[in-house]
Amino acid sequence: MADLTTKLGTIQLKNPVMTASGTFGFGTEYLDFMDLGRMGGIVVKGTTIRERQGNPYPRMAETSSGMLNAVGLQNKGVDYFVKHIYPEIKDFDTNVFVNVSGSTLEDYVETAEIINELDKIPGIELNISCPNVKEGGMAFGVSCPMASQVVKEVRKVYKKELMVKLSPNVTDIAEIARAVETEGADSVSLINTLLGMAVDAKTRKPLLSTVTGGLSGPAIKPIALCMVWQVANAVKIPVVGLGGIMNATDAIEFLLVGASAIQVGTANFIDPAVSVKIVEGIDKYLDDNGFKSVSEIVGALEI
C-alpha cells in the first residue's frame, strides 16, 4: 500500500480526498453510508454570521451533465453551529474544515474569529464567491483588491489553516490566487461553481427561482482541470482541486495537474460512499504504476 498522506500547510491529511462544502452537509448525514475516518478531510456546509433562509424554491435543477443550484447558503448561523453542530462533529476521525461565507467584510471577519476558538476545527475554507452587498452585489473573489482585502482582514483574526475557495467566474484566476497568497492564504481550493441557467421551454420560464445558479458536475471538469493547472503553476501554496470529480480517475487527473488534494462534490448526491471508493482507486493506481507515495504524482503531468 502506497503512502497516501498529504499536507495542507501544517495540517496532515491521511489521504488527498476531501468532500466539498454544500454537498456533504455536516458529515453526520453520511455516517450510515461510510466511515468518515477514511477521509482526508471534510468541508462542512457554508456558515454565515447570522441565520439565512436561502433562496425560494425551486433552487436546484438537473442538467444533462451536471446540476444547477441556487440554495443561497441556507444555514442557521455560526452561533447555532458552535452550540449544536460542533459538539456532534468535533470528534470525527478526520480533518473538519468550516466553509465561511458572508455578505460584508465584517461578516467574514466575525465568523472566522468565532470559529478560531474551536479547538477541533483545524481550518476554514473562505468562500469568496459570495456577493459583496456594499459593492452592488459583485462577488468578493472577482477582483484582486476585494479578494486581497477579505483575506488580509480574516488572516488578522484567524490563526489556523486558511484555505481560500476561488471563483472561476473571473478573467484570470491565477492572478486572484497570487493575490490571496500574498495576503496570507495557506492554500487555495478551486473551482467553485460556474454561473449557468436552465429554461423550461414548455412554460417559457427559468427552472430556478433566481434565474441563474451555480453549475457543478462532470460538465465543468475540463475547465476546473485547466484552472487548477494554471493556479498550481502560479503559486507556491498547496492547491485543492475540485469540479466534476466523479471517480478515482478524475481525482488522479487533478493530482497530475498540480493539486495536492481534491474535493468531491456533486458525486456525493449520486453515491454517498463515492469518496471512499476514490481513496481506494487512488491507492490502486499508485500500486499498479509503482508509485510509493501520492506525492510522486502531484504535478507529474508530462508536457
Sequence and secondary structure as in RCSB ss.txt:
>XXXX:A:sequence
MADLTTKLGTIQLKNPVMTASGTFGFGTEYLDFMDLGRMGGIVVKGTTIRERQGNPYPRMAETSSGMLNAVGLQN
KGVDYFVKHIYPEIKDFDTNVFVNVSGSTLEDYVETAEIINELDKIPGIELNISCPNVKEGGMAFGVSCPMASQV
VKEVRKVYKKELMVKLSPNVTDIAEIARAVETEGADSVSLINTLLGMAVDAKTRKPLLSTVTGGLSGPAIKPIAL
CMVWQVANAVKIPVVGLGGIMNATDAIEFLLVGASAIQVGTANFIDPAVSVKIVEGIDKYLDDNGFKSVSEIVGA
LEI
>XXXX:A:secstr
  B  EEETTEEESSSEEE TTSSTTSGGGTTT  GGGSSEEEEEEE SS B    S  EEEETTEEEE     B
  HHHIIIIIHHHHTT SSEEEEEE  SSHHHHHHHHHHHTT TT  EEEEETTSB GGGTT BGGGSHHHHHHH
HHHHHHH  SEEEEE  SSSS HHHHHHHHHHTT SEEEE   EEEE EETTTTEESSTTSEEEEESGGGHHHHH
HHHHHHHTT SS EEE SS  SHHHHHHHHHTT SEEEE THHHH TTHHHHHHHHHHHHHHHTT SBGGGGTT 
   
